[in-house]
Amino acid sequence: MARDHLLVIDQGTTSTRAVLYNARLQPAGQGQTEVLPSYPRSGWVEHDADALIASVGSQVTLALLDAGVKADRIAAIGLTNQRETTIVWERATGRPIAPALVWQDRRTAAICDQLHSQRDWITRSTGLVLDPYFSATKIAWILDNVPGARPRAERGELAAGTVDTLVIWHLTGGRQHLTDVTNASRTLLMDLETGQYSDSLCEAFAVPPGLLPSIRPSAGDFGVTRGLDYLPDGIPITGVAGDQQASLVGQGCLEPGHAKCTYGTGAFLLAHTGSRIVRSAQGLITTRAASLGDEPAQYALEGSVFIAGAAVQWFRDGLEAIGAAPEIGALALQGNPDSEVTFVPALTGLGAPHWQPSARGTLFGLTRATTLADIARATLEGVAFQIADLIEAIQDDLGSALTELRVDGGMARSDAFLQFQADVLGQPIRRSPQTESTALGAALLAGLGAGLWSDRAGAVELLESGGRTFTPARSYAWRSRAMERWRRAVETVIGHYHKEHPAR
């Protein structure tokens, strides 16, 4: 039987998906289930790590059934994952010693405060900013708050990693403790230029280096399946990338000046800079992009918005305003476009380019005439305004306009939302033909790692072209007024929370 399919496991913040692709990168079957985080305290966001792993097998089985394909036709496995989310587990049993700390979790702000004097050096070394978003302070917090954890780590009894590392450990029966360079670049522990952990960074964050997984290129050898009840032994894992870098690949953004935005739980804008490291002066971060094959290290500028689809979830679940997330689009169209209700969706702080972890979501402009439809409209617009901030910052850093912006993710399915996004940006945006390009990118990496195609060019040609383009329909004057209203709102939020919680 020919091994002519690629299995991708896409473990995200709110769901786990498994997608089976044929050798032409067309989806043949998939399974998906919600795996929701919990919020035990204000600013705390956790996952049950056992539940994350348990969700993988069931969705792989569903994907195979949906495709009508047997597991012995899988040539290789690709893996993509929510980044920065951190787990510490026992090497002997694989059992987590604490809940996974999700990338949105803000409990480690005090650790960042203690390292304030070293933040410039940390940024130069890693390309990141000193913020609870990243993994290093999460590992340190677990070691210092789970009884006996730090001594056990020093004795070599524990392992730590991001979600990709945990899933690889599970898939290989505990034989492989590995990560790829894109995920490692999000930990605050990897030197951006060398692609290896820095002893100085590990010391600064009090993270024993022996806890950490080995770093490998995104397309390559990550071990083989072993001891699973839903897949046979011996299937190679050959492609791994953090979800946003995988999406950059899946969108075909492989050259300098290409950019993409993925609207998931958060929104993530990446601009490819090729083999050139671009240091941001605008509050963005510099990160590793996935390398395809034996090419030199690849880099990207990134802006991260913590709340995008999560704002819609809050509107649905917190306010109980709608029954299903897609309903917000139709409701928003009923809102008054001239109401000037403005929502800053800082439900877990403000990310790039502002980096205010203490900020909280705030509504402006409410009157007796304000309706639920106006708030629905402001919720979607708040996400789009944040992306406009990121686009402006990235173009300032690059010193030139982006050549193309491609978009994907759940919110990208909404025509109304993308039209407003194009209006507020003042430039066209193109929706990917496959609105979930994260898994597609992981499939391409896995196929390259497994040698399914003869060269990179042959693989890239398989990425679909086309997709709908949204062009601006509003005037420059409207855009200027809208952005000025948004900037006043953000400045007010930052000013208010800065007084209560001084910025680092």
C-alpha positions in Angstrom: 0.0 0.0 0.0 1.4 3.4 -1.0 2.2 5.8 1.8 0.8 8.9 0.1 -1.0 10.8 2.8 0.2 13.3 5.5 -1.4 13.5 8.9 -1.4 16.8 10.7 -2.1 17.3 14.4 -3.1 20.9 15.1 -3.4 21.5 18.8 -4.7 25.0 19.4 -5.9 27.0 22.4 -9.6 26.1 22.1 -9.6 22.9 20.0 -7.6 20.0 18.7 -7.8 19.1 15.0 -6.4 16.3 13.0 -6.3 16.7 9.2 -5.4 14.2 6.6 -3.9 15.5 3.4 -3.2 13.7 0.1 0.1 14.1 -1.7 -1.2 17.2 -3.5 -1.9 19.0 -0.1 -5.6 18.7 -0.5 -7.6 17.9 2.7 -9.1 14.4 2.6 -10.6 14.2 6.1 -10.5 15.8 9.5 -11.7 15.6 13.1 -12.0 18.4 15.5 -13.1 18.8 19.1 -13.1 21.7 21.6 -10.5 21.6 24.4 -11.2 24.8 26.3 -8.9 26.5 28.8 -10.0 27.3 32.3 -9.7 30.6 34.2 -9.2 29.8 37.9 -8.3 33.4 38.9 -8.2 36.8 37.2 -5.3 36.8 34.7 -4.8 33.0 35.1 -5.4 30.8 32.0 -4.8 27.0 32.3 -5.2 23.9 30.3 -5.6 20.3 31.5 -2.5 18.9 29.8 -3.9 15.3 30.1 -7.0 16.5 28.3 -4.9 18.0 25.5 -3.2 14.6 24.9 -6.4 12.7 25.2 -8.0 14.8 22.5 -5.3 13.9 19.9 -6.1 10.2 19.5 -9.8 10.6 19.1 -9.4 13.3 16.4 -6.8 11.3 14.5 -9.2 8.4 14.4 -12.1 10.6 13.2 -9.9 12.1 10.5 -8.9 8.7 9.1 -12.6 7.6 9.2 -13.7 10.8 7.5 -11.1 10.3 4.7 -11.8 6.5 4.4 -8.0 6.0 4.6 -6.2 3.4 6.7 -3.3 4.5 8.9 -0.8 2.4 6.9 -1.1 5.0 4.1 0.3 7.8 6.3 3.7 8.8 4.9 4.5 11.2 7.8 3.1 13.3 10.6 3.2 17.1 10.8 2.5 18.9 14.1 1.5 22.5 14.8 0.5 24.0 18.1 -0.4 26.9 20.3 2.9 28.5 21.2 4.3 29.5 24.5 1.8 27.4 26.5 4.1 25.5 28.9 4.0 22.1 30.7 6.2 20.4 33.2 5.9 16.6 33.5 7.6 13.6 35.1 10.0 11.8 32.9 9.3 8.4 34.4 5.5 8.5 33.9 4.7 11.4 31.5 2.3 12.8 34.1 2.1 16.7 34.3 3.0 18.0 37.7 0.7 21.1 37.2 -1.8 22.4 34.7 -0.4 23.8 31.5 0.1 27.6 31.7 -1.5 29.0 28.6 0.2 31.7 26.5 -2.5 34.2 27.7 -1.7 33.6 31.4 -0.5 36.7 33.2 0.4 35.3 36.6 4.2 35.7 36.1 4.1 39.5 35.8 6.0 39.8 39.1 8.8 37.7 37.8 9.1 40.0 34.8 9.2 43.0 37.2 12.1 41.5 39.0 14.0 41.2 35.7 13.2 44.7 34.6 16.8 45.9 34.6 17.8 43.1 32.2 15.0 43.6 29.7 17.1 45.3 27.0 19.7 42.5 27.1 16.9 39.9 27.0 15.4 41.5 23.9 18.7 41.7 22.1 19.4 38.0 22.8 16.0 36.6 22.0 14.2 39.1 19.7 11.3 39.0 22.2 10.1 41.4 24.9 10.1 40.6 28.6 6.5 39.6 29.1 4.5 36.9 30.9 3.3 35.8 27.4 6.5 33.8 26.8 7.5 30.4 28.3 10.5 31.0 30.6 8.7 32.7 33.4 6.0 30.0 33.2 8.5 27.3 33.8 10.0 29.2 36.7 6.6 29.7 38.3 5.7 26.0 38.1 9.1 25.0 39.7 8.6 27.6 42.5 5.0 26.9 43.2 4.6 23.1 43.0 6.0 21.6 46.2 9.3 19.8 45.5 9.4 20.7 41.8 12.6 22.6 41.7 14.7 19.9 43.6 13.2 17.3 41.3 14.1 19.3 38.2 17.7 19.7 39.5 17.8 15.9 39.9 16.7 15.3 36.3 13.3 13.8 37.2 11.3 16.4 35.3 10.9 17.5 31.7 9.5 20.8 30.4 8.3 22.0 27.0 5.7 23.7 25.0 2.7 21.8 23.5 4.7 20.5 20.5 7.2 18.9 22.9 4.5 17.3 25.0 2.7 15.8 21.9 6.0 14.5 20.4 6.8 12.9 23.8 3.3 11.2 23.7 3.5 10.1 20.1 6.9 8.5 20.5 6.1 6.8 23.8 8.4 9.1 25.8 11.4 8.3 23.6 11.8 11.9 22.2 12.1 15.2 24.1 12.3 17.6 21.1 11.1 20.9 19.9 11.6 22.9 16.6 13.3 26.2 16.2 10.1 28.2 15.8 8.7 27.0 19.1 12.0 27.3 20.9 12.3 30.9 19.7 9.2 31.7 21.8 10.6 30.7 25.1 12.9 33.6 26.1 15.6 31.0 26.5 16.9 30.6 22.9 19.5 32.9 21.4 17.8 34.2 18.2 21.0 34.2 16.1 22.5 30.8 17.1 19.2 28.9 17.4 20.3 27.3 20.7 19.5 27.8 24.3 21.6 30.4 26.1 23.1 29.4 29.5 22.9 33.1 30.5 19.2 33.3 29.7 18.5 30.0 31.6 20.3 31.4 34.6 18.5 34.7 34.5 15.1 33.0 34.5 16.2 30.2 36.9 15.4 27.5 34.5 17.6 24.4 34.7 18.8 23.7 31.1 18.4 19.9 31.6 14.6 20.4 31.7 14.5 21.6 28.1 14.0 19.7 24.8 16.6 19.6 22.1 16.0 22.0 19.2 15.7 20.8 15.6 14.8 22.4 12.3 11.1 22.6 11.4 11.4 20.0 8.6 13.3 16.9 9.7 13.5 13.9 12.1 11.3 14.1 15.3 11.1 10.4 15.9 8.5 7.8 15.1 5.2 6.7 16.6 5.4 4.1 19.3 3.0 2.4 21.7 -0.2 4.2 20.5 -3.6 2.6 20.3 -4.8 4.7 17.4 -1.7 4.6 15.1 0.8 1.9 14.2 4.4 2.1 15.3 7.0 3.5 13.0 5.2 6.5 11.3 7.8 9.3 11.1 7.2 12.8 12.5 8.9 15.1 10.1 7.4 18.5 10.3 6.9 20.7 13.4 6.2 24.4 13.7 4.4 26.8 16.0 1.0 27.6 14.7 1.8 31.1 13.4 5.0 30.1 11.6 3.1 27.1 10.1 0.4 29.5 8.9 3.1 31.7 7.3 4.2 28.6 5.3 0.6 27.5 4.5 -0.2 31.0 3.2 2.8 30.8 0.8 4.5 33.8 2.5 8.0 32.6 2.0 9.7 35.7 0.7 10.7 39.0 2.3 7.8 41.5 2.3 5.1 38.8 2.3 2.8 39.0 5.4 -0.1 37.1 6.8 -2.6 37.5 9.7 -4.2 34.6 11.3 -7.4 35.3 13.3 -7.6 32.6 15.9 -8.2 33.0 19.7 -5.6 35.8 19.3 -4.5 37.5 16.1 -1.0 37.1 14.8 0.6 39.2 12.1 3.9 37.9 10.7 6.0 39.6 8.0 8.7 37.4 6.4 12.2 39.1 6.4 14.1 36.2 4.8 17.6 35.6 6.3 17.7 39.1 7.7 17.1 39.8 11.4 15.0 43.0 11.6 15.1 44.5 15.1 11.9 46.3 15.9 11.7 49.9 17.1 7.9 49.7 17.3 7.3 47.2 20.1 7.1 44.2 17.8 9.1 41.0 18.2 11.6 39.3 16.0 11.2 35.5 15.7 12.3 32.5 13.7 10.3 31.5 10.7 10.3 27.9 9.6 13.1 26.9 7.3 12.2 24.7 4.4 15.0 22.3 3.7 18.7 23.2 4.1 18.2 27.0 3.6 19.8 29.5 6.0 17.9 30.5 9.1 14.7 32.4 8.3 13.2 35.2 10.3 10.0 37.2 10.7 8.7 40.3 12.4 5.6 39.5 14.5 2.8 41.4 16.2 0.7 39.5 18.6 -2.8 40.5 19.7 -4.0 38.5 22.7 -7.7 38.7 22.0 -9.3 38.2 18.6 -11.7 35.3 18.3 -11.6 35.2 22.1 -13.5 38.6 22.0 -16.3 36.8 20.0 -16.3 34.0 22.6 -16.6 36.5 25.4 -19.5 38.1 23.5 -21.1 34.7 23.1 -20.4 33.1 26.5 -19.7 36.0 28.9 -22.5 38.3 27.8 -24.6 35.3 26.5 -25.6 37.7 23.7 -25.6 35.1 20.9 -25.9 31.3 20.7 -23.0 30.6 18.2 -20.0 32.7 17.3 -20.9 33.2 13.6 -24.1 35.0 14.6 -22.1 38.1 15.7 -21.5 39.1 12.0 -25.2 39.4 11.2 -25.9 41.2 14.5 -23.0 43.6 14.0 -24.4 44.6 10.6 -27.5 45.8 12.4 -25.5 48.2 14.5 -25.3 51.9 13.8 -22.0 52.5 11.8 -21.9 56.1 13.1 -22.4 55.2 16.8 -18.7 55.5 17.6 -19.0 52.8 20.3 -15.4 51.6 20.7 -14.2 48.4 22.4 -10.6 47.9 23.4 -10.6 44.1 23.8 -7.8 43.9 26.3 -9.4 41.1 28.2 -6.0 39.6 29.1 -3.8 42.7 28.6 -2.6 44.5 25.5 0.0 42.8 23.3 2.0 44.4 20.5 2.8 47.1 20.0 1.7 48.4 23.4 2.7 45.6 25.8 0.5 46.5 28.7 -0.2 43.3 30.6 -2.3 45.0 33.3 -4.7 46.6 30.8 -8.3 45.3 30.7 -11.1 45.4 28.2 -13.0 48.7 28.1 -16.1 50.0 26.2 -16.3 53.7 25.2 -19.1 55.8 23.8 -22.1 54.1 25.4 -25.4 56.1 25.3 -29.0 55.5 26.0 -29.3 54.7 22.3 -26.6 52.0 22.3 -27.8 48.5 21.4 -26.4 45.1 21.6 -25.8 45.3 17.9 -23.6 48.3 18.4 -21.5 46.4 20.9 -21.3 43.4 18.5 -20.0 45.8 15.8 -17.5 47.4 18.3 -16.3 43.9 19.2 -15.4 43.0 15.7 -14.0 46.5 15.0 -11.8 46.3 18.1 -10.0 43.3 16.6 -9.5 45.1 13.2 -8.2 48.2 14.8 -5.5 46.2 16.7 -4.4 44.7 13.4 -4.2 48.2 11.9 -1.8 49.2 14.7 0.4 46.2 13.9 0.5 46.9 10.2 1.6 50.4 10.8 4.3 49.3 13.2 5.6 46.6 10.9 5.8 48.9 7.9 7.7 51.5 10.0 10.2 48.8 11.0 10.6 47.6 7.5 10.8 51.1 6.0 8.5 50.1 3.3 4.9 48.9 2.6 4.1 45.3 2.7 3.9 43.7 -0.7 0.9 41.6 0.2 -1.3 40.7 3.2 -3.0 37.3 3.3 -5.5 36.3 6.0 -6.9 33.1 7.5 -8.4 31.7 10.6 -11.9 31.6 12.0 -12.8 35.3 11.9 -11.5 35.4 8.3 -14.6 33.5 7.3 -16.7 36.6 7.9 -17.0 38.9 4.8 -18.3 41.7 7.0 -15.3 41.6 9.3 -12.7 41.4 6.5 -14.4 44.3 4.6 -14.1 46.5 7.8 -10.5 45.3 8.1 -9.7 46.4 4.6 -11.4 49.7 5.1 -9.5 50.5 8.3 -6.2 49.4 6.8 -6.7 51.3 3.5 -5.2 48.4 1.5 -6.4 45.2 0.0 -6.3 41.9 1.8 -6.6 38.4 0.4 -8.3 35.6 2.1 -6.6 32.2 1.8 -8.5 29.6 -0.3 -8.1 27.4 2.7 -9.1 29.5 5.7 -7.2 27.2 8.1 -3.7 27.4 6.6 -1.9 26.5 9.8 -2.4 22.7 9.3 -1.6 23.2 5.6 1.8 24.6 6.5 2.6 21.8 8.9 1.6 19.3 6.1 4.1 21.0 3.7 6.9 20.8 6.3 6.1 17.2 7.0 6.1 16.3 3.3 9.5 18.0 2.8 10.9 16.3 5.9 9.8 13.0 4.6 11.1 13.5 1.1 7.6 13.2 -0.4 8.5 15.8 -3.0 11.8 16.1 -4.9 12.4 19.7 -3.9 11.0 22.7 -2.2 9.8 24.3 -5.4 7.6 21.3 -6.2 6.0 21.5 -2.8 5.4 25.2 -2.9 3.7 24.9 -6.3 1.0 22.8 -4.5 -0.1 25.7 -2.3 -3.3 27.0 -3.8 -3.5 30.4 -5.4 -6.6 32.5 -5.6 -8.9 33.4 -2.7 -11.2 36.4 -2.4 -9.6 39.9 -2.2 -11.3 42.6 -0.1 -10.5 46.2 -1.2 -11.2 49.4 0.8 -14.6 50.9 0.3 -14.2 53.9 2.7 -12.4 57.2 2.2 -9.1 58.3 3.7 -10.9 60.9 5.8 -13.2 58.2 7.3 -10.2 56.0 8.0 -8.3 58.9 9.7 -11.2 59.7 12.0 -11.7 56.0 12.9 -8.1 55.5 13.7 -7.9 58.7 15.8 -10.9 57.5 17.8 -9.3 54.1 18.4 -5.9 55.7 19.4 -7.6 57.9 22.0 -9.4 54.9 23.4 -6.2 52.9 23.7 -4.3 55.8 25.2 -7.0 56.2 27.8 -6.9 52.5 28.7 -3.1 52.5 29.0 -3.2 55.7 31.1 -5.8 54.3 33.5 -4.1 51.0 34.1 -0.6 52.5 34.1 -1.6 54.5 37.2 -2.8 51.4 39.0 -0.1 49.1 37.8 3.0 51.0 36.5 4.4 49.6 33.3 7.7 47.8 33.5 
